[in-house]
Amino acid sequence: VDALNGCLCGIVVNPKCEGALKCRQAGCETQWYHLHCVNFESEPKNWMCETCKASSRGRGGKHLKPHA
């Protein structure tokens, strides 16, 4: 089993099981999480895991200031 597919708790989530939550970011290494592991009681719409949020903020978020 690939460790990258494991939830925060380290257990691989079966997407067909109740309580499975998928990160909306294409290319997410984990993809599936347990709702209770990310502190949700029900599935939010368009949810993105913290790892993908952090990496998307890092891409294109910095702008160079023009020289005066």
Biotite code that builds the C-alpha atoms (Angstrom):
import biotite.structure as struc

atoms = struc.array([
    struc.Atom([0.000, 0.000, 0.000], chain_id="A", res_id=1, res_name="VAL", atom_name="CA", element="C"),
    struc.Atom([1.357, 3.403, -0.976], chain_id="A", res_id=2, res_name="ASP", atom_name="CA", element="C"),
    struc.Atom([1.726, 5.577, 2.126], chain_id="A", res_id=3, res_name="ALA", atom_name="CA", element="C"),
    struc.Atom([0.867, 8.688, 0.106], chain_id="A", res_id=4, res_name="LEU", atom_name="CA", element="C"),
    struc.Atom([-2.685, 7.395, -0.277], chain_id="A", res_id=5, res_name="ASN", atom_name="CA", element="C"),
    struc.Atom([-3.209, 7.278, 3.479], chain_id="A", res_id=6, res_name="GLY", atom_name="CA", element="C"),
    struc.Atom([-5.333, 9.764, 5.380], chain_id="A", res_id=7, res_name="CYS", atom_name="CA", element="C"),
    struc.Atom([-3.799, 11.944, 8.100], chain_id="A", res_id=8, res_name="LEU", atom_name="CA", element="C"),
    struc.Atom([-4.327, 9.001, 10.445], chain_id="A", res_id=9, res_name="CYS", atom_name="CA", element="C"),
    struc.Atom([-2.208, 6.765, 8.178], chain_id="A", res_id=10, res_name="GLY", atom_name="CA", element="C"),
    struc.Atom([-5.084, 4.520, 7.081], chain_id="A", res_id=11, res_name="ILE", atom_name="CA", element="C"),
    struc.Atom([-6.012, 4.283, 3.397], chain_id="A", res_id=12, res_name="VAL", atom_name="CA", element="C"),
    struc.Atom([-9.594, 5.498, 2.905], chain_id="A", res_id=13, res_name="VAL", atom_name="CA", element="C"),
    struc.Atom([-12.039, 3.441, 0.855], chain_id="A", res_id=14, res_name="ASN", atom_name="CA", element="C"),
    struc.Atom([-13.811, 6.066, -1.311], chain_id="A", res_id=15, res_name="PRO", atom_name="CA", element="C"),
    struc.Atom([-17.008, 4.003, -1.262], chain_id="A", res_id=16, res_name="LYS", atom_name="CA", element="C"),
    struc.Atom([-17.264, 4.086, 2.525], chain_id="A", res_id=17, res_name="CYS", atom_name="CA", element="C"),
    struc.Atom([-19.393, 6.567, 4.407], chain_id="A", res_id=18, res_name="GLU", atom_name="CA", element="C"),
    struc.Atom([-17.281, 9.360, 5.840], chain_id="A", res_id=19, res_name="GLY", atom_name="CA", element="C"),
    struc.Atom([-14.832, 9.534, 2.920], chain_id="A", res_id=20, res_name="ALA", atom_name="CA", element="C"),
    struc.Atom([-13.863, 13.014, 1.729], chain_id="A", res_id=21, res_name="LEU", atom_name="CA", element="C"),
    struc.Atom([-11.958, 13.742, -1.484], chain_id="A", res_id=22, res_name="LYS", atom_name="CA", element="C"),
    struc.Atom([-9.622, 16.687, -1.996], chain_id="A", res_id=23, res_name="CYS", atom_name="CA", element="C"),
    struc.Atom([-10.745, 18.614, -5.093], chain_id="A", res_id=24, res_name="ARG", atom_name="CA", element="C"),
    struc.Atom([-7.187, 19.435, -6.172], chain_id="A", res_id=25, res_name="GLN", atom_name="CA", element="C"),
    struc.Atom([-6.097, 17.462, -9.240], chain_id="A", res_id=26, res_name="ALA", atom_name="CA", element="C"),
    struc.Atom([-2.885, 15.624, -8.474], chain_id="A", res_id=27, res_name="GLY", atom_name="CA", element="C"),
    struc.Atom([-3.398, 15.510, -4.683], chain_id="A", res_id=28, res_name="CYS", atom_name="CA", element="C"),
    struc.Atom([-1.075, 12.806, -3.372], chain_id="A", res_id=29, res_name="GLU", atom_name="CA", element="C"),
    struc.Atom([-3.506, 11.681, -0.686], chain_id="A", res_id=30, res_name="THR", atom_name="CA", element="C"),
    struc.Atom([-6.875, 12.363, -2.398], chain_id="A", res_id=31, res_name="GLN", atom_name="CA", element="C"),
    struc.Atom([-9.119, 10.687, 0.189], chain_id="A", res_id=32, res_name="TRP", atom_name="CA", element="C"),
    struc.Atom([-9.523, 11.574, 3.876], chain_id="A", res_id=33, res_name="TYR", atom_name="CA", element="C"),
    struc.Atom([-11.814, 10.531, 6.716], chain_id="A", res_id=34, res_name="HIS", atom_name="CA", element="C"),
    struc.Atom([-14.268, 13.309, 7.584], chain_id="A", res_id=35, res_name="LEU", atom_name="CA", element="C"),
    struc.Atom([-13.471, 12.974, 11.287], chain_id="A", res_id=36, res_name="HIS", atom_name="CA", element="C"),
    struc.Atom([-9.710, 13.249, 10.651], chain_id="A", res_id=37, res_name="CYS", atom_name="CA", element="C"),
    struc.Atom([-10.154, 16.684, 9.046], chain_id="A", res_id=38, res_name="VAL", atom_name="CA", element="C"),
    struc.Atom([-12.742, 17.785, 11.638], chain_id="A", res_id=39, res_name="ASN", atom_name="CA", element="C"),
    struc.Atom([-15.901, 17.714, 9.508], chain_id="A", res_id=40, res_name="PHE", atom_name="CA", element="C"),
    struc.Atom([-19.227, 16.091, 10.319], chain_id="A", res_id=41, res_name="GLU", atom_name="CA", element="C"),
    struc.Atom([-20.503, 16.298, 6.743], chain_id="A", res_id=42, res_name="SER", atom_name="CA", element="C"),
    struc.Atom([-18.822, 16.690, 3.372], chain_id="A", res_id=43, res_name="GLU", atom_name="CA", element="C"),
    struc.Atom([-18.125, 20.318, 2.430], chain_id="A", res_id=44, res_name="PRO", atom_name="CA", element="C"),
    struc.Atom([-18.373, 21.343, -1.232], chain_id="A", res_id=45, res_name="LYS", atom_name="CA", element="C"),
    struc.Atom([-15.130, 21.938, -3.132], chain_id="A", res_id=46, res_name="ASN", atom_name="CA", element="C"),
    struc.Atom([-12.909, 20.983, -0.189], chain_id="A", res_id=47, res_name="TRP", atom_name="CA", element="C"),
    struc.Atom([-9.128, 21.136, -0.581], chain_id="A", res_id=48, res_name="MET", atom_name="CA", element="C"),
    struc.Atom([-6.702, 19.541, 1.878], chain_id="A", res_id=49, res_name="CYS", atom_name="CA", element="C"),
    struc.Atom([-4.209, 21.716, 3.775], chain_id="A", res_id=50, res_name="GLU", atom_name="CA", element="C"),
    struc.Atom([-1.245, 20.381, 1.778], chain_id="A", res_id=51, res_name="THR", atom_name="CA", element="C"),
    struc.Atom([-2.824, 21.381, -1.533], chain_id="A", res_id=52, res_name="CYS", atom_name="CA", element="C"),
    struc.Atom([-3.933, 24.756, -0.125], chain_id="A", res_id=53, res_name="LYS", atom_name="CA", element="C"),
    struc.Atom([-0.367, 25.493, 0.941], chain_id="A", res_id=54, res_name="ALA", atom_name="CA", element="C"),
    struc.Atom([1.134, 24.438, -2.393], chain_id="A", res_id=55, res_name="SER", atom_name="CA", element="C"),
    struc.Atom([-1.426, 26.420, -4.407], chain_id="A", res_id=56, res_name="SER", atom_name="CA", element="C"),
    struc.Atom([-0.655, 29.539, -2.342], chain_id="A", res_id=57, res_name="ARG", atom_name="CA", element="C"),
    struc.Atom([3.013, 29.076, -3.123], chain_id="A", res_id=58, res_name="GLY", atom_name="CA", element="C"),
    struc.Atom([2.436, 28.959, -6.887], chain_id="A", res_id=59, res_name="ARG", atom_name="CA", element="C"),
    struc.Atom([1.905, 32.317, -8.526], chain_id="A", res_id=60, res_name="GLY", atom_name="CA", element="C"),
    struc.Atom([1.168, 34.076, -5.271], chain_id="A", res_id=61, res_name="GLY", atom_name="CA", element="C"),
    struc.Atom([4.290, 36.216, -5.301], chain_id="A", res_id=62, res_name="LYS", atom_name="CA", element="C"),
    struc.Atom([4.565, 39.267, -7.491], chain_id="A", res_id=63, res_name="HIS", atom_name="CA", element="C"),
    struc.Atom([7.777, 41.082, -8.248], chain_id="A", res_id=64, res_name="LEU", atom_name="CA", element="C"),
    struc.Atom([7.810, 44.790, -7.517], chain_id="A", res_id=65, res_name="LYS", atom_name="CA", element="C"),
    struc.Atom([9.003, 46.955, -10.389], chain_id="A", res_id=66, res_name="PRO", atom_name="CA", element="C"),
    struc.Atom([12.273, 48.809, -9.871], chain_id="A", res_id=67, res_name="HIS", atom_name="CA", element="C"),
    struc.Atom([11.856, 52.532, -9.244], chain_id="A", res_id=68, res_name="ALA", atom_name="CA", element="C"),
])
